[in-house]
Amino acid sequence: MMRKRRDRLSTAPVLPEPMQPTYPMRINRHLALLGECTRREADTLIDKGLVFVNGEQAELGMKVLETDRVEVRRTGPKRQLRYICYNKPRNLATEDIETHVKGSPAMRGLSPIGRLDKDSEGLIILTNDGRVTDRLLNPIHEHEKEYLVRTKDKLRDSFKGNMERGVVLEDITTKPCKVTIVDPYTALIVLTEGKKHQIRRMIVALHNEVSSLKRVRVMNISLLNMPPGAHRKIGGDELVVFLRQLGL
């Protein structure tokens, strides 16, 4: 027996300022902001002919207006949104995470949000909720990310003050951050921005080098005592707070 097709209509998201998205917008991002799917999944749906704009079949790469009527015509049950906290091991590239964890049913179909370079380790959030990407990574939102950093040489007496005021790099001056000295070689650093290799560049600018770098927290999500390669579901009050802070 054939299942009856279920059409689901989507309308442009209503977000608090300054999160209001800008239109025209690529259709895959529009669908991601609605929580229909990730951008990659949106392209797959479009390629399969399951997405329509104002009654016409959508095309890959097209842009939509806020007033456009976008339909996703799926069959079967509605996709469940899932959120996972993963402790990325050192020497694993972020783009290889999906391959590395593909044997775990809990991780199947999820994509990492944000990056950690191959030499770094720690917390990566994986989800199939496409809305999270822009809300978490867009620098205008200034969400906290905390790192445990060990340096090759002892920290100078001026390290904490210089880091917290902001460090002049080649092209930017970093925003003020929070620093807690753990021991002569180790500090906890809380950033609200995420430039490429930012902490490593900041510490080099202050005449030292990173020996190890581990992200231990993103907003209210913490690694706790998870070993490298382990993962856990984000749920309950922890998820409620996380989504509320993202404006979702």
KEZA-167444 format. One record per atom (N, C-alpha, C): residue number from 0; x negated, y, z negated. Coordinates in nm, 2 decimals, padded with zeros to 4 digits. Atoms other than C-alpha are relative to their C-alpha. Example, Ala and Ser with C-alpha at 12.3 -4.5 7.8 and 13.67 -1.06 7.14 Angstrom:
2
  resi      c1      c2      c3
     0  -00.09  -00.12   00.00
     0  -01.23  -00.45  -00.78
     0  -00.09   00.12   00.00
     1   00.09  -00.11   00.00
     1  -01.37  -00.11  -00.71
     1   00.08   00.11  -00.08
REM end
This chain:
248
  resi      c1      c2      c3
     0  -00.09  -00.12   00.00
     0   00.00   00.00   00.00
     0  -00.09   00.12   00.00
     1   00.08  -00.12  -00.01
     1  -00.14   00.34   00.10
     1   00.04   00.09  -00.12
     2  -00.03  -00.10   00.10
     2  -00.17   00.59  -00.18
     2   00.05   00.13   00.06
     3  -00.05  -00.13  -00.05
     3   00.01   00.92  -00.14
     3  -00.10   00.10  -00.02
     4   00.10  -00.10   00.01
     4  -00.23   01.20  -00.07
     4   00.05   00.11  -00.09
     5  -00.03  -00.11   00.09
     5  -00.24   01.46  -00.34
     5  -00.08   00.12   00.04
     6   00.07  -00.13  -00.03
     6  -00.32   01.82  -00.24
     6  -00.01   00.08  -00.12
     7   00.03  -00.08   00.11
     7  -00.48   02.04  -00.49
     7  -00.04   00.14   00.04
     8   00.03  -00.13  -00.04
     8  -00.48   02.41  -00.45
     8  -00.09   00.07  -00.09
     9   00.09  -00.07   00.09
     9  -00.76   02.63  -00.58
     9   00.01   00.15   00.03
    10   00.00  -00.14  -00.02
    10  -00.76   03.00  -00.63
    10  -00.13   00.06  -00.06
    11   00.12  -00.06   00.05
    11  -01.05   03.24  -00.70
    11  -00.01   00.01  -00.15
    12   00.01   00.00   00.15
    12  -01.18   03.22  -01.06
    12   00.01   00.14  -00.05
    13   00.00  -00.13   00.07
    13  -01.11   03.50  -01.30
    13  -00.10  -00.01  -00.11
    14   00.11   00.01   00.10
    14  -01.43   03.56  -01.50
    14  -00.01   00.14  -00.07
    15   00.03  -00.13   00.07
    15  -01.52   03.82  -01.76
    15  -00.12   00.07   00.06
    16   00.11  -00.08  -00.04
    16  -01.75   04.10  -01.66
    16  -00.12  -00.03  -00.09
    17   00.04  -00.03  -00.13
    17  -02.04   04.09  -01.57
    17  -00.01  -00.13   00.09
    18   00.01   00.13  -00.07
    18  -01.97   03.73  -01.45
    18   00.08   00.00   00.13
    19  -00.08   00.00  -00.11
    19  -01.73   03.83  -01.18
    19  -00.08  -00.02   00.13
    20   00.07   00.03  -00.12
    20  -01.85   03.67  -00.86
    20   00.02   00.10   00.12
    21  -00.01  -00.09  -00.11
    21  -01.91   03.86  -00.54
    21   00.04  -00.07   00.13
    22  -00.05   00.05  -00.12
    22  -01.72   03.79  -00.22
    22  -00.02   00.09   00.12
    23  -00.01   00.14  -00.05
    23  -01.75   03.69   00.07
    23  -00.10  -00.09  -00.07
    24   00.08   00.09   00.07
    24  -01.90   03.38  -00.08
    24   00.00  -00.13   00.08
    25   00.01   00.13  -00.06
    25  -02.03   03.05   00.06
    25   00.10  -00.09  -00.06
    26  -00.11   00.08   00.05
    26  -01.75   02.80   00.03
    26  -00.05  -00.11  -00.10
    27   00.04   00.10   00.09
    27  -01.96   02.54  -00.15
    27  -00.02   00.06  -00.14
    28   00.02  -00.06   00.13
    28  -02.05   02.79  -00.43
    28   00.14   00.04  -00.06
    29  -00.14  -00.03   00.05
    29  -01.68   02.90  -00.45
    29   00.06  -00.13  -00.07
    30  -00.05   00.12   00.06
    30  -01.58   02.54  -00.51
    30  -00.07  -00.04  -00.13
    31   00.08   00.03   00.12
    31  -01.86   02.49  -00.76
    31   00.05   00.09  -00.12
    32  -00.04  -00.09   00.11
    32  -01.75   02.80  -00.96
    32   00.14  -00.04  -00.05
    33  -00.13   00.05   00.04
    33  -01.40   02.65  -00.97
    33   00.00  -00.13  -00.09
    34   00.02   00.13   00.07
    34  -01.54   02.33  -01.13
    34   00.05  -00.11   00.08
    35  -00.04   00.12  -00.08
    35  -01.42   02.12  -00.84
    35  -00.11  -00.10   00.02
    36   00.11   00.09  -00.03
    36  -01.76   01.98  -00.78
    36  -00.13   00.08   00.00
    37   00.12  -00.07  -00.02
    37  -02.13   02.07  -00.74
    37   00.00   00.05   00.14
    38   00.01  -00.05  -00.14
    38  -02.24   02.26  -00.43
    38  -00.03  -00.12   00.10
    39   00.03   00.11  -00.09
    39  -02.39   01.94  -00.29
    39   00.13  -00.09   00.03
    40  -00.13   00.08  -00.02
    40  -02.06   01.75  -00.35
    40   00.10   00.07   00.09
    41  -00.09  -00.08  -00.08
    41  -01.87   02.04  -00.19
    41  -00.04  -00.02   00.15
    42   00.05   00.02  -00.14
    42  -02.08   02.00   00.13
    42   00.05  -00.14   00.05
    43  -00.05   00.13  -00.04
    43  -01.99   01.63   00.13
    43   00.15   00.00   00.03
    44  -00.14  -00.01  -00.02
    44  -01.62   01.70   00.09
    44   00.04   00.07   00.13
    45  -00.03  -00.07  -00.12
    45  -01.63   01.95   00.37
    45  -00.04  -00.08   00.12
    46   00.04   00.09  -00.11
    46  -01.82   01.71   00.59
    46   00.10  -00.11   00.03
    47  -00.10   00.11  -00.02
    47  -01.55   01.45   00.53
    47   00.13   00.06   00.04
    48  -00.13  -00.06  -00.04
    48  -01.28   01.70   00.63
    48   00.10   00.01  -00.10
    49  -00.10   00.00   00.11
    49  -01.12   01.72   00.29
    49   00.02   00.14  -00.06
    50  -00.01  -00.14   00.05
    50  -01.15   02.10   00.24
    50   00.07   00.08   00.11
    51  -00.07  -00.08  -00.09
    51  -00.91   02.35   00.40
    51   00.00   00.14  -00.05
    52  -00.01  -00.14   00.03
    52  -00.91   02.73   00.41
    52   00.12   00.06   00.07
    53  -00.12  -00.05  -00.06
    53  -00.58   02.89   00.47
    53   00.07  -00.09   00.11
    54  -00.06   00.10  -00.09
    54  -00.46   02.57   00.63
    54  -00.09  -00.06   00.11
    55   00.10   00.04  -00.10
    55  -00.76   02.53   00.86
    55  -00.11  -00.08  -00.06
    56   00.11   00.09   00.05
    56  -01.02   02.26   00.81
    56  -00.13   00.09  -00.02
    57   00.12  -00.08   00.03
    57  -01.33   02.42   00.65
    57  -00.12  -00.06   00.08
    58   00.13   00.04  -00.07
    58  -01.68   02.41   00.81
    58  -00.11   00.03  -00.10
    59   00.11  -00.01   00.09
    59  -02.01   02.37   00.64
    59  -00.06   00.14   00.02
    60   00.06  -00.13   00.00
    60  -02.17   02.70   00.55
    60   00.09   00.12   00.02
    61  -00.09  -00.12  -00.02
    61  -01.86   02.92   00.60
    61   00.01   00.07  -00.13
    62  -00.03  -00.08   00.12
    62  -01.78   03.20   00.37
    62   00.15   00.03  -00.02
    63  -00.14  -00.02   00.03
    63  -01.45   03.27   00.20
    63   00.01   00.13  -00.08
    64  -00.03  -00.12   00.07
    64  -01.28   03.58   00.06
    64   00.07  -00.04  -00.13
    65  -00.07   00.02   00.13
    65  -01.13   03.61  -00.29
    65   00.15  -00.03   00.03
    66  -00.15   00.01  -00.03
    66  -00.78   03.62  -00.13
    66   00.03  -00.13   00.08
    67  -00.02   00.12  -00.08
    67  -00.84   03.30   00.08
    67   00.06  -00.11  -00.09
    68  -00.06   00.11   00.07
    68  -00.64   02.99  -00.01
    68  -00.08  -00.13   00.04
    69   00.09   00.11  -00.03
    69  -00.88   02.70  -00.05
    69   00.06  -00.13  -00.06
    70  -00.06   00.13   00.04
    70  -00.75   02.34  -00.07
    70  -00.10  -00.11   00.00
    71   00.08   00.13   00.00
    71  -00.93   02.02  -00.17
    71   00.10  -00.11   00.00
    72  -00.09   00.10  -00.02
    72  -00.74   01.73  -00.05
    72  -00.06  -00.14  -00.03
    73   00.06   00.12   00.05
    73  -00.85   01.43  -00.25
    73   00.10  -00.11  -00.01
    74  -00.08   00.11   00.04
    74  -00.71   01.08  -00.31
    74  -00.06  -00.06  -00.13
    75   00.05   00.06   00.12
    75  -00.73   00.90  -00.64
    75   00.00   00.09  -00.12
    76  -00.01  -00.08   00.13
    76  -00.77   01.03  -01.00
    76  -00.09   00.12   00.01
    77   00.08  -00.12   00.01
    77  -00.91   01.37  -01.08
    77  -00.14  -00.03  -00.06
    78   00.14   00.02   00.05
    78  -01.29   01.38  -01.13
    78  -00.01   00.05  -00.14
    79   00.02  -00.04   00.14
    79  -01.39   01.39  -01.50
    79  -00.13   00.07  -00.01
    80   00.12  -00.08   00.02
    80  -01.64   01.66  -01.59
    80  -00.09  -00.06  -00.11
    81   00.09   00.06   00.10
    81  -01.95   01.52  -01.78
    81  -00.12   00.09  -00.02
    82   00.11  -00.09   00.04
    82  -02.24   01.69  -01.96
    82  -00.10  -00.09  -00.08
    83   00.10   00.09   00.06
    83  -02.56   01.51  -02.06
    83  -00.12   00.08  -00.04
    84   00.12  -00.06   00.04
    84  -02.86   01.63  -02.26
    84  -00.11  -00.11   00.02
    85   00.11   00.09  -00.04
    85  -03.18   01.46  -02.12
    85  -00.13   00.05  -00.04
    86   00.13  -00.04   00.04
    86  -03.53   01.46  -02.26
    86  -00.10  -00.04   00.12
    87   00.09   00.03  -00.12
    87  -03.75   01.49  -01.94
    87  -00.14  -00.03  -00.05
    88   00.13   00.03   00.04
    88  -04.08   01.31  -01.99
    88  -00.10   00.09   00.08
    89   00.11  -00.07  -00.07
    89  -04.41   01.48  -01.89
    89  -00.04  -00.08   00.12
    90   00.04   00.06  -00.12
    90  -04.53   01.40  -01.54
    90   00.11  -00.05   00.09
    91  -00.12   00.02  -00.09
    91  -04.18   01.37  -01.40
    91   00.05   00.13   00.05
    92  -00.05  -00.12  -00.06
    92  -04.07   01.63  -01.15
    92   00.15   00.01  -00.02
    93  -00.14  -00.02   00.02
    93  -03.73   01.78  -01.20
    93   00.08  -00.06   00.11
    94  -00.07   00.05  -00.11
    94  -03.63   01.69  -00.85
    94   00.01  -00.15   00.01
    95   00.01   00.15   00.00
    95  -03.71   01.32  -00.92
    95   00.09  -00.05  -00.12
    96  -00.08   00.05   00.11
    96  -03.48   01.30  -01.23
    96   00.11  -00.09   00.05
    97  -00.11   00.08  -00.04
    97  -03.18   01.17  -01.04
    97  -00.04  -00.14   00.05
    98   00.05   00.13  -00.04
    98  -03.38   00.89  -00.89
    98  -00.05  -00.08  -00.12
    99   00.06   00.06   00.11
    99  -03.55   00.82  -01.22
    99   00.11  -00.07  -00.09
   100  -00.10   00.05   00.09
   100  -03.22   00.77  -01.41
   100   00.12  -00.07   00.08
   101  -00.11   00.04  -00.09
   101  -03.01   00.63  -01.12
   101   00.06  -00.14  -00.05
   102  -00.06   00.13   00.05
   102  -02.97   00.29  -01.31
   102   00.09   00.02  -00.11
   103  -00.08  -00.02   00.11
   103  -02.78   00.45  -01.59
   103   00.14   00.05   00.05
   104  -00.13  -00.04  -00.04
   104  -02.40   00.46  -01.53
   104   00.04   00.14  -00.06
   105  -00.04  -00.13   00.06
   105  -02.37   00.76  -01.77
   105  -00.06   00.12   00.08
   106   00.06  -00.11  -00.07
   106  -02.60   00.97  -01.55
   106   00.04   00.00   00.15
   107  -00.03   00.00  -00.14
   107  -02.46   00.87  -01.21
   107   00.09   00.11   00.05
   108  -00.07  -00.11  -00.05
   108  -02.34   01.16  -01.00
   108  -00.02   00.13  -00.06
   109   00.03  -00.12   00.07
   109  -02.49   01.42  -01.23
   109  -00.13   00.07   00.06
   110   00.12  -00.07  -00.05
   110  -02.74   01.69  -01.12
   110  -00.06   00.09  -00.11
   111   00.07  -00.08   00.10
   111  -03.00   01.87  -01.33
   111   00.02   00.15   00.02
   112  -00.02  -00.15  -00.01
   112  -02.94   02.24  -01.41
   112  -00.12   00.07  -00.05
   113   00.13  -00.06   00.04
   113  -03.26   02.44  -01.41
   113  -00.11  -00.09   00.03
   114   00.12   00.07  -00.03
   114  -03.61   02.32  -01.39
   114  -00.10   00.00  -00.11
   115   00.12   00.00   00.08
   115  -03.91   02.22  -01.59
   115  -00.11  -00.05   00.09
   116   00.11   00.04  -00.09
   116  -04.25   02.19  -01.41
   116  -00.04  -00.14  -00.05
   117   00.04   00.14   00.02
   117  -04.41   01.84  -01.39
   117  -00.08  -00.02  -00.12
   118   00.08   00.01   00.12
   118  -04.65   01.91  -01.67
   118   00.07   00.03  -00.13
   119  -00.08  -00.03   00.12
   119  -04.38   02.02  -01.91
   119   00.10  -00.11  -00.03
   120  -00.10   00.10   00.04
   120  -04.13   01.81  -02.10
   120   00.11   00.06  -00.07
   121  -00.10  -00.05   00.08
   121  -03.81   01.85  -02.28
   121   00.14   00.00   00.06
   122  -00.15   00.00  -00.03
   122  -03.44   01.94  -02.25
   122   00.03   00.05   00.14
   123  -00.06  -00.03  -00.12
   123  -03.27   01.93  -01.92
   123   00.15  -00.04  -00.01
   124  -00.14   00.03   00.00
   124  -02.89   01.95  -01.90
   124   00.04  -00.05   00.14
   125  -00.05   00.06  -00.12
   125  -02.73   01.73  -01.63
   125   00.15   00.00  -00.01
   126  -00.14   00.00  -00.01
   126  -02.37   01.77  -01.52
   126   00.06  -00.01   00.14
   127  -00.07  -00.01  -00.13
   127  -02.12   01.74  -01.24
   127   00.09   00.12   00.01
   128  -00.08  -00.12   00.01
   128  -01.96   02.07  -01.34
   128  -00.08   00.12   00.07
   129   00.07  -00.10  -00.08
   129  -02.07   02.31  -01.07
   129   00.00   00.14  -00.05
   130  -00.01  -00.14   00.06
   130  -01.96   02.62  -01.27
   130  -00.12   00.03  -00.09
   131   00.10  -00.02   00.10
   131  -02.24   02.57  -01.51
   131  -00.13   00.07   00.06
   132   00.13  -00.05  -00.06
   132  -02.53   02.65  -01.27
   132  -00.02   00.15   00.00
   133   00.02  -00.15  -00.01
   133  -02.47   03.02  -01.21
   133   00.01   00.06  -00.14
   134  -00.03  -00.06   00.14
   134  -02.34   03.08  -01.57
   134  -00.13  -00.02  -00.09
   135   00.12   00.03   00.09
   135  -02.66   02.92  -01.72
   135  -00.13   00.07   00.06
   136   00.13  -00.04  -00.06
   136  -02.93   03.03  -01.47
   136  -00.01   00.15   00.04
   137   00.01  -00.14  -00.05
   137  -02.83   03.38  -01.36
   137  -00.05   00.09  -00.11
   138   00.07  -00.08   00.11
   138  -03.06   03.62  -01.55
   138   00.08   00.10  -00.07
   139  -00.08  -00.10   00.06
   139  -02.79   03.87  -01.62
   139   00.07  -00.05  -00.13
   140  -00.07   00.06   00.12
   140  -02.65   03.63  -01.89
   140  -00.08  -00.01  -00.12
   141   00.09  -00.01   00.11
   141  -02.96   03.62  -02.10
   141   00.03  -00.11  -00.11
   142  -00.02   00.11   00.09
   142  -02.90   03.27  -02.26
   142  -00.13  -00.04  -00.06
   143   00.13   00.03   00.06
   143  -03.16   03.16  -02.51
   143  -00.04  -00.14   00.04
   144   00.06   00.13  -00.03
   144  -03.40   02.88  -02.42
   144  -00.13   00.00  -00.09
   145   00.11   00.01   00.10
   145  -03.65   02.76  -02.69
   145  -00.10  -00.10   00.04
   146   00.11   00.08  -00.04
   146  -03.99   02.61  -02.63
   146  -00.10  -00.02  -00.11
   147   00.11   00.03   00.09
   147  -04.25   02.44  -02.85
   147  -00.13   00.00   00.08
   148   00.12  -00.02  -00.09
   148  -04.59   02.55  -02.71
   148  -00.12  -00.02  -00.09
   149   00.14   00.01   00.06
   149  -04.94   02.43  -02.81
   149  -00.10   00.05   00.10
   150   00.10  -00.07  -00.08
   150  -05.24   02.62  -02.68
   150  -00.13  -00.07  -00.02
   151   00.13   00.06   00.01
   151  -05.59   02.51  -02.61
   151  -00.10   00.06  -00.10
   152   00.08  -00.08   00.10
   152  -05.75   02.78  -02.82
   152   00.09   00.05  -00.11
   153  -00.08  -00.06   00.11
   153  -05.64   02.92  -03.16
   153   00.07   00.13   00.05
   154  -00.08  -00.12  -00.03
   154  -05.37   03.18  -03.14
   154  -00.06   00.12  -00.07
   155   00.06  -00.12   00.06
   155  -05.50   03.53  -03.19
   155   00.10   00.07  -00.10
   156  -00.09  -00.07   00.09
   156  -05.36   03.75  -03.47
   156   00.10   00.09   00.07
   157  -00.09  -00.09  -00.07
   157  -05.21   03.97  -03.21
   157   00.10  -00.07   00.09
   158  -00.09   00.08  -00.10
   158  -05.03   03.69  -03.02
   158   00.14   00.02  -00.02
   159  -00.15  -00.01   00.03
   159  -04.69   03.71  -03.19
   159   00.05   00.14   00.04
   160  -00.05  -00.14  -00.04
   160  -04.66   04.09  -03.15
   160  -00.01   00.02   00.15
   161   00.01  -00.03  -00.15
   161  -04.78   04.10  -02.79
   161   00.10  -00.08   00.07
   162  -00.10   00.08  -00.06
   162  -04.55   03.81  -02.69
   162   00.14   00.07  -00.02
   163  -00.13  -00.05   00.03
   163  -04.25   03.96  -02.86
   163   00.03   00.14   00.07
   164  -00.02  -00.13  -00.06
   164  -04.30   04.31  -02.71
   164   00.03  -00.02   00.15
   165  -00.01   00.02  -00.15
   165  -04.32   04.17  -02.35
   165  -00.14   00.00   00.05
   166   00.14   00.02  -00.06
   166  -04.63   04.07  -02.14
   166   00.00   00.05   00.14
   167   00.01  -00.05  -00.14
   167  -04.74   04.25  -01.83
   167  -00.06  -00.11   00.09
   168   00.05   00.10  -00.10
   168  -04.78   03.99  -01.55
   168  -00.03   00.07   00.13
   169   00.04  -00.06  -00.13
   169  -04.88   04.04  -01.19
   169   00.11   00.09   00.06
   170  -00.11  -00.07  -00.07
   170  -04.54   04.15  -01.07
   170   00.11   00.06  -00.09
   171  -00.11  -00.04   00.09
   171  -04.32   04.20  -01.38
   171  -00.06   00.02  -00.14
   172   00.02   00.00   00.14
   172  -04.32   04.29  -01.75
   172   00.11  -00.09  -00.06
   173  -00.10   00.09   00.05
   173  -04.14   04.01  -01.94
   173   00.09   00.07  -00.10
   174  -00.09  -00.05   00.10
   174  -03.84   04.08  -02.16
   174  -00.05  -00.03  -00.14
   175   00.04   00.03   00.14
   175  -03.89   04.09  -02.54
   175   00.05  -00.14  -00.03
   176  -00.03   00.13   00.04
   176  -03.88   03.74  -02.69
   176  -00.02  -00.02  -00.15
   177   00.02   00.03   00.14
   177  -03.89   03.57  -03.03
   177  -00.11  -00.10  -00.02
   178   00.11   00.10   00.02
   178  -04.20   03.39  -03.16
   178  -00.01  -00.03  -00.15
   179   00.02   00.06   00.14
   179  -04.24   03.17  -03.47
   179  -00.13  -00.08   00.01
   180   00.13   00.07   00.01
   180  -04.60   03.06  -03.55
   180   00.02  -00.12  -00.08
   181  -00.01   00.13   00.07
   181  -04.60   02.69  -03.65
   181  -00.13  -00.03  -00.06
   182   00.13   00.03   00.06
   182  -04.97   02.64  -03.70
   182  -00.10   00.08   00.09
   183   00.09  -00.09  -00.07
   183  -05.29   02.81  -03.56
   183   00.00  -00.03   00.15
   184   00.00   00.03  -00.14
   184  -05.24   02.64  -03.22
   184   00.14  -00.01   00.06
   185  -00.14   00.03  -00.04
   185  -04.86   02.61  -03.20
   185   00.10   00.11  -00.03
   186  -00.10  -00.10   00.02
   186  -04.57   02.84  -03.16
   186   00.14  -00.04   00.06
   187  -00.14   00.01  -00.06
   187  -04.19   02.83  -03.10
   187   00.03   00.13   00.07
   188  -00.02  -00.12  -00.08
   188  -04.10   03.08  -02.83
   188   00.14  -00.01   00.06
   189  -00.14  -00.01  -00.05
   189  -03.74   03.18  -02.75
   189   00.01   00.11   00.11
   190  -00.02  -00.09  -00.12
   190  -03.68   03.33  -02.40
   190   00.14   00.02   00.03
   191  -00.14  -00.02  -00.06
   191  -03.37   03.49  -02.25
   191  -00.01   00.02   00.15
   192   00.02  -00.01  -00.14
   192  -03.51   03.48  -01.90
   192  -00.08  -00.13   00.04
   193   00.06   00.12  -00.05
   193  -03.67   03.21  -01.68
   193  -00.08   00.02   00.12
   194   00.08  -00.02  -00.12
   194  -03.93   03.33  -01.44
   194  -00.09  -00.13   00.02
   195   00.08   00.12  -00.03
   195  -04.14   03.06  -01.27
   195  -00.13  -00.01  -00.08
   196   00.12   00.02   00.08
   196  -04.41   02.92  -01.50
   196  -00.02   00.12  -00.10
   197   00.01  -00.13   00.08
   197  -04.33   03.22  -01.73
   197  -00.09  -00.02  -00.12
   198   00.08   00.01   00.12
   198  -04.47   03.09  -02.06
   198  -00.15  -00.02   00.03
   199   00.14   00.02  -00.04
   199  -04.78   02.96  -01.90
   199  -00.07   00.13   00.04
   200   00.06  -00.13  -00.05
   200  -04.84   03.29  -01.73
   200  -00.02   00.10  -00.11
   201   00.01  -00.09   00.11
   201  -04.77   03.49  -02.04
   201  -00.12  -00.03  -00.09
   202   00.11   00.04   00.09
   202  -05.02   03.29  -02.25
   202  -00.14   00.02   00.07
   203   00.12  -00.03  -00.07
   203  -05.29   03.32  -01.98
   203  -00.03   00.14   00.00
   204   00.02  -00.14   00.00
   204  -05.24   03.69  -01.97
   204  -00.05   00.05  -00.14
   205   00.05  -00.03   00.14
   205  -05.31   03.69  -02.35
   205  -00.12  -00.08  -00.03
   206   00.13   00.05   00.01
   206  -05.64   03.51  -02.29
   206   00.00  -00.14  -00.07
   207   00.00   00.14   00.05
   207  -05.54   03.15  -02.38
   207   00.07  -00.09   00.11
   208  -00.06   00.09  -00.09
   208  -05.40   02.84  -02.20
   208   00.09  -00.09  -00.07
   209  -00.09   00.10   00.06
   209  -05.11   02.60  -02.26
   209  -00.06  -00.14   00.00
   210   00.04   00.14   00.01
   210  -05.21   02.25  -02.38
   210   00.12  -00.09   00.02
   211  -00.12   00.08  -00.02
   211  -04.85   02.12  -02.40
   211   00.12   00.10  -00.01
   212  -00.12  -00.08   00.00
   212  -04.50   02.27  -02.34
   212   00.12  -00.08   00.00
   213  -00.12   00.08   00.01
   213  -04.17   02.13  -02.45
   213   00.12   00.09  -00.03
   214  -00.13  -00.07   00.03
   214  -03.82   02.28  -02.42
   214   00.08  -00.08  -00.10
   215  -00.07   00.07   00.11
   215  -03.64   02.19  -02.74
   215   00.15   00.05  -00.01
   216  -00.13  -00.05   00.01
   216  -03.32   02.40  -02.70
   216   00.04   00.08   00.12
   217  -00.06  -00.09  -00.10
   217  -03.09   02.56  -02.44
   217   00.13   00.04  -00.07
   218  -00.12  -00.05   00.07
   218  -02.83   02.78  -02.61
   218   00.02  -00.08  -00.13
   219  -00.02   00.08   00.13
   219  -02.67   02.56  -02.88
   219  -00.03  -00.15   00.02
   220   00.03   00.14  -00.03
   220  -02.78   02.23  -02.72
   220  -00.15  -00.02  -00.04
   221   00.14   00.03   00.04
   221  -03.09   02.08  -02.89
   221  -00.04  -00.14   00.02
   222   00.04   00.13  -00.02
   222  -03.30   01.78  -02.83
   222   00.01  -00.09  -00.12
   223   00.00   00.08   00.13
   223  -03.29   01.67  -03.20
   223  -00.12  -00.09   00.00
   224   00.11   00.09   00.00
   224  -03.51   01.36  -03.23
   224   00.00  -00.10   00.11
   225   00.00   00.08  -00.11
   225  -03.46   01.22  -02.89
   225  -00.14  -00.03   00.06
   226   00.13   00.03  -00.06
   226  -03.77   01.04  -02.75
   226   00.00   00.03   00.15
   227   00.00  -00.03  -00.15
   227  -03.89   01.12  -02.39
   227   00.07  -00.11   00.08
   228  -00.07   00.09  -00.08
   228  -03.67   00.96  -02.13
   228   00.14  -00.03  -00.05
   229  -00.13   00.03   00.06
   229  -03.37   00.94  -02.36
   229   00.11   00.10   00.04
   230  -00.11  -00.09  -00.03
   230  -03.03   01.10  -02.30
   230   00.12  -00.02  -00.10
   231  -00.12   00.01   00.08
   231  -02.71   01.17  -02.49
   231   00.11   00.08   00.06
   232  -00.12  -00.08  -00.05
   232  -02.36   01.29  -02.41
   232   00.02   00.12  -00.08
   233  -00.04  -00.13   00.06
   233  -02.27   01.65  -02.49
   233   00.15   00.00  -00.01
   234  -00.15   00.01   00.02
   234  -01.92   01.65  -02.64
   234   00.04   00.07  -00.13
   235  -00.05  -00.05   00.13
   235  -01.70   01.75  -02.93
   235  -00.02   00.15  -00.01
   236   00.02  -00.14   00.03
   236  -01.76   02.09  -03.10
   236  -00.12   00.06   00.08
   237   00.12  -00.04  -00.07
   237  -02.11   02.11  -02.94
   237   00.04   00.05   00.15
   238  -00.04  -00.03  -00.14
   238  -01.95   02.11  -02.59
   238   00.09   00.12   00.00
   239  -00.10  -00.11   00.01
   239  -01.67   02.35  -02.69
   239  -00.08   00.13  -00.01
   240   00.08  -00.12   00.02
   240  -01.93   02.61  -02.81
   240  -00.08   00.03   00.12
   241   00.08  -00.02  -00.12
   241  -02.15   02.56  -02.51
   241   00.08   00.06   00.11
   242  -00.08  -00.06  -00.11
   242  -01.87   02.62  -02.26
   242   00.06   00.13  -00.03
   243  -00.05  -00.13   00.04
   243  -01.73   02.91  -02.46
   243  -00.11   00.11   00.02
   244   00.11  -00.10  -00.02
   244  -02.07   03.08  -02.46
   244  -00.03   00.03   00.15
   245   00.02  -00.02  -00.14
   245  -02.08   03.03  -02.08
   245   00.12   00.07   00.06
   246  -00.12  -00.07  -00.05
   246  -01.74   03.19  -02.05
   246   00.10  -00.09   00.08
   247  -00.08   00.10  -00.07
   247  -01.57   02.87  -01.93
   247   00.11  -00.06  -00.09
REM end
